[in-house]
Amino acid sequence: ELAFAVDGERDVEIKVFTTRPETICGVTYVCVAPEYDALGSLVTAERRDAVDAYVKASAAKSDRERTAEGASAGKTGVFTGSFAINPLTGGKIPIWVADYVLSSYGTGAVMAVPAHDDRDWLFAQTHGLPVKRVIAALEDSVGGDGELEAAHTGDGTIVDWGTAGGVELDGLGVAEARAKLLDQLEISNLGHRRVNYKLRDWLFSRQRYWGEPFPIVFVDGEARAVPEEELPVKLPDLESFA
């Protein structure tokens, strides 16, 4: 988890959860959900009407509509008028509100890396936002030359990092760079490791057999979790599940 300060606002910051900390130097904008708790403090007077209208329109969409894959997904959003500060590079990046970000996942805010995330790429292409590559595909030469035609979401080597955050990562593989950066972020108090669980509603009404994600048993009418030493709960051998 990392925190982006808001330019000109001493007491306001945007916390983001990311599984790709090694891409932070490729962040070209920060995006918050329409329901983001602190959205009001991020919107300038000039952008208030546009943001309010967008938030109202987003409220009419379901989460599935907002996060749908495809050519039309991930394109809508409006600029808040404010800028965040990249905690590693010190660069200013615009803060947008977009409905492809959900308040129910992570912190309700994302650091957008168009070069290495498909939805961020689509959003950046639609709104004319910059794209900065920080991971070169394994078959590429080390160095960020050349224009991308699509987001590179696979493995590779770190490029164009320099000494951001007081750590040198250029030329390292993604996994090695991530581990090295996480240690440095915690040492410098710029971020910390965190496990984030994503659990959606489950439906069991059509289930005919044991399959719930939480093994619960009833003992004398009281619900209890199956002891850890008895896990996993295995199904009996049957010839037919009909």
C-alpha positions as CSV (number, residue, x, y, z in Angstrom):
1,E,0.0,0.0,0.0
2,L,1.3,3.4,-1.0
3,A,0.2,7.0,-0.3
4,F,0.2,9.8,-2.9
5,A,0.1,13.3,-1.5
6,V,-2.2,15.8,-3.1
7,D,-0.5,18.9,-4.5
8,G,-1.3,22.0,-2.4
9,E,-3.1,20.0,0.3
10,R,-1.0,19.3,3.4
11,D,-3.5,17.0,5.1
12,V,-4.9,15.1,2.1
13,E,-3.4,12.0,0.6
14,I,-4.6,9.2,-1.6
15,K,-3.8,5.6,-0.5
16,V,-3.6,3.0,-3.2
17,F,-3.3,-0.8,-3.1
18,T,-1.2,-2.3,-5.9
19,T,0.1,-5.7,-6.7
20,R,2.6,-4.1,-9.1
21,P,4.7,-1.7,-7.0
22,E,7.6,-2.1,-9.5
23,T,5.5,-0.1,-12.0
24,I,5.2,3.1,-9.8
25,C,7.6,5.1,-12.0
26,G,5.2,4.5,-14.9
27,V,2.2,6.0,-13.1
28,T,0.8,8.9,-15.3
29,Y,-2.4,9.6,-13.4
30,V,-4.3,8.6,-10.3
31,C,-7.9,7.5,-10.5
32,V,-10.6,7.4,-7.8
33,A,-14.0,5.8,-7.7
34,P,-17.1,8.0,-8.0
35,E,-18.0,6.9,-4.4
36,Y,-14.5,7.7,-3.0
37,D,-15.0,9.2,0.5
38,A,-12.6,12.1,0.0
39,L,-13.6,13.0,-3.6
40,G,-15.1,16.3,-2.5
41,S,-11.7,17.5,-1.2
42,L,-10.1,16.6,-4.5
43,V,-12.4,18.6,-6.8
44,T,-11.6,22.2,-7.7
45,A,-14.4,24.8,-8.1
46,E,-14.0,24.9,-11.8
47,R,-14.5,21.1,-12.1
48,R,-17.3,20.7,-9.5
49,D,-20.3,20.7,-12.0
50,A,-18.6,18.2,-14.3
51,V,-17.6,15.8,-11.5
52,D,-21.0,16.0,-9.8
53,A,-22.8,15.2,-13.1
54,Y,-20.4,12.3,-13.7
55,V,-20.9,10.8,-10.2
56,K,-24.7,11.0,-10.7
57,A,-24.5,9.2,-14.0
58,S,-22.2,6.5,-12.5
59,A,-24.7,5.8,-9.8
60,A,-27.1,4.4,-12.4
61,K,-24.6,1.7,-13.5
62,S,-24.1,-1.7,-11.9
63,D,-20.6,-2.9,-10.9
64,R,-20.7,-5.3,-13.8
65,E,-21.4,-2.6,-16.3
66,R,-18.6,-0.5,-14.8
67,T,-16.0,-3.2,-14.9
68,A,-17.0,-4.9,-18.1
69,E,-14.3,-6.0,-20.5
70,G,-14.4,-4.9,-24.1
71,A,-13.8,-2.0,-26.4
72,S,-16.3,0.2,-24.7
73,A,-15.2,-0.5,-21.2
74,G,-13.0,1.8,-19.1
75,K,-13.3,4.9,-21.2
76,T,-15.5,7.2,-19.1
77,G,-14.1,9.6,-16.6
78,V,-13.5,13.3,-15.7
79,F,-10.5,15.3,-14.4
80,T,-10.9,16.6,-10.9
81,G,-8.7,19.6,-11.4
82,S,-6.2,18.4,-8.7
83,F,-2.8,16.7,-9.0
84,A,-1.1,14.0,-6.9
85,I,2.6,13.7,-6.2
86,N,4.4,10.5,-7.1
87,P,6.0,9.4,-3.8
88,L,9.1,8.0,-5.5
89,T,9.7,10.5,-8.4
90,G,8.1,13.6,-6.9
91,G,6.4,14.3,-10.2
92,K,2.9,15.8,-10.5
93,I,0.2,13.6,-12.0
94,P,-3.5,14.4,-12.6
95,I,-6.3,13.0,-10.4
96,W,-9.3,11.6,-12.3
97,V,-12.5,10.1,-11.2
98,A,-13.6,7.1,-13.3
99,D,-16.3,4.4,-12.8
100,Y,-14.0,1.5,-13.8
101,V,-12.6,2.0,-10.3
102,L,-14.8,0.4,-7.6
103,S,-14.9,1.7,-4.0
104,S,-15.4,-1.9,-2.8
105,Y,-12.0,-3.0,-4.0
106,G,-8.8,-1.9,-2.3
107,T,-8.9,1.7,-1.2
108,G,-11.2,2.9,-4.0
109,A,-8.3,4.5,-5.7
110,V,-5.7,3.2,-8.2
111,M,-2.3,4.4,-9.4
112,A,-2.8,4.1,-13.2
113,V,0.0,2.6,-15.3
114,P,-1.2,2.7,-18.9
115,A,1.9,1.0,-20.3
116,H,1.3,-2.1,-18.1
117,D,-2.4,-2.4,-17.4
118,D,-5.1,-3.0,-20.1
119,R,-7.9,-0.8,-18.6
120,D,-5.4,2.0,-17.7
121,W,-4.2,1.8,-21.3
122,L,-7.7,2.1,-22.8
123,F,-8.5,5.0,-20.5
124,A,-5.3,6.8,-21.3
125,Q,-5.8,6.4,-25.1
126,T,-9.4,7.7,-24.8
127,H,-8.4,10.8,-22.8
128,G,-5.0,11.6,-24.2
129,L,-3.0,10.8,-21.1
130,P,0.7,9.9,-21.3
131,V,2.1,6.4,-21.4
132,K,5.4,5.6,-19.7
133,R,7.0,2.2,-20.1
134,V,9.0,0.9,-17.1
135,I,9.0,-2.8,-18.0
136,A,10.5,-4.1,-21.3
137,A,9.4,-7.4,-22.6
138,L,12.1,-10.1,-22.3
139,E,12.7,-10.1,-26.0
140,D,13.3,-6.4,-26.0
141,S,16.6,-4.7,-25.4
142,V,16.9,-3.0,-22.1
143,G,15.8,0.6,-22.6
144,G,12.5,2.3,-23.0
145,D,12.8,3.2,-26.7
146,G,9.9,2.7,-29.1
147,E,6.2,3.3,-28.8
148,L,3.9,0.7,-27.4
149,E,0.9,-0.5,-29.4
150,A,-0.8,-2.1,-26.4
151,A,-0.2,-2.5,-22.7
152,H,2.6,-4.9,-21.8
153,T,1.3,-6.9,-18.8
154,G,3.7,-9.8,-18.8
155,D,7.2,-10.4,-17.5
156,G,10.3,-8.4,-18.4
157,T,13.1,-6.2,-17.1
158,I,12.9,-2.8,-15.4
159,V,13.8,0.1,-17.6
160,D,14.2,3.9,-17.2
161,W,14.0,3.7,-13.4
162,G,17.1,5.7,-12.6
163,T,17.5,6.1,-8.8
164,A,13.8,6.7,-8.0
165,G,13.1,6.0,-4.3
166,G,16.8,5.7,-3.6
167,V,17.0,2.2,-5.2
168,E,18.4,1.1,-8.5
169,L,16.3,-1.4,-10.4
170,D,17.2,-1.0,-14.1
171,G,18.0,-4.3,-15.7
172,L,16.4,-6.4,-13.0
173,G,13.6,-8.9,-13.6
174,V,10.2,-8.0,-12.3
175,A,10.1,-10.4,-9.4
176,E,13.6,-9.4,-8.2
177,A,12.8,-5.7,-8.6
178,R,9.6,-6.0,-6.7
179,A,11.2,-7.7,-3.7
180,K,14.0,-5.2,-3.6
181,L,11.6,-2.2,-3.9
182,L,9.3,-3.5,-1.2
183,D,12.1,-3.6,1.2
184,Q,13.2,-0.1,0.3
185,L,9.6,1.3,0.6
186,E,9.3,-0.1,4.1
187,I,12.7,1.2,5.1
188,S,11.9,4.6,3.9
189,N,8.4,4.6,5.3
190,L,6.9,5.2,1.8
191,G,4.7,2.1,1.8
192,H,4.1,-1.3,3.4
193,R,3.2,-4.8,2.5
194,R,-0.4,-5.6,2.8
195,V,-2.7,-8.6,1.9
196,N,-6.0,-7.6,0.3
197,Y,-8.8,-10.1,0.0
198,K,-11.4,-9.7,-2.7
199,L,-14.6,-11.7,-1.9
200,R,-17.8,-11.3,-3.9
201,D,-21.3,-12.6,-2.8
202,W,-21.7,-16.3,-3.2
203,L,-24.9,-18.1,-4.2
204,F,-25.5,-21.7,-3.0
205,S,-29.2,-22.1,-3.6
206,R,-28.6,-24.5,-6.6
207,Q,-25.8,-26.4,-4.9
208,R,-26.4,-30.1,-4.3
209,Y,-23.2,-30.8,-2.4
210,W,-20.7,-29.4,0.0
211,G,-18.7,-26.5,-1.6
212,E,-19.0,-23.4,0.5
213,P,-15.7,-21.5,0.9
214,F,-16.0,-21.4,4.7
215,P,-16.2,-24.9,6.3
216,I,-18.7,-24.4,9.1
217,V,-20.2,-27.2,11.2
218,F,-23.0,-27.1,13.8
219,V,-22.3,-28.6,17.2
220,D,-25.2,-28.7,19.5
221,G,-26.9,-26.1,17.4
222,E,-24.0,-23.7,17.5
223,A,-22.1,-22.8,14.3
224,R,-18.4,-23.4,14.6
225,A,-15.5,-23.2,12.1
226,V,-13.8,-26.5,11.3
227,P,-10.4,-26.5,13.2
228,E,-7.5,-25.6,11.0
229,E,-5.8,-28.9,11.8
230,E,-8.8,-30.7,10.2
231,L,-8.6,-28.9,7.0
232,P,-9.1,-29.4,4.1
233,V,-12.5,-30.9,4.3
234,K,-12.4,-33.7,1.7
235,L,-15.4,-35.1,-0.1
236,P,-16.2,-38.8,0.2
237,D,-15.6,-41.0,-2.7
238,L,-18.8,-41.5,-4.7
239,E,-19.6,-43.2,-8.0
240,S,-22.2,-40.6,-8.9
241,F,-22.9,-37.0,-7.8
242,A,-26.4,-37.1,-9.4
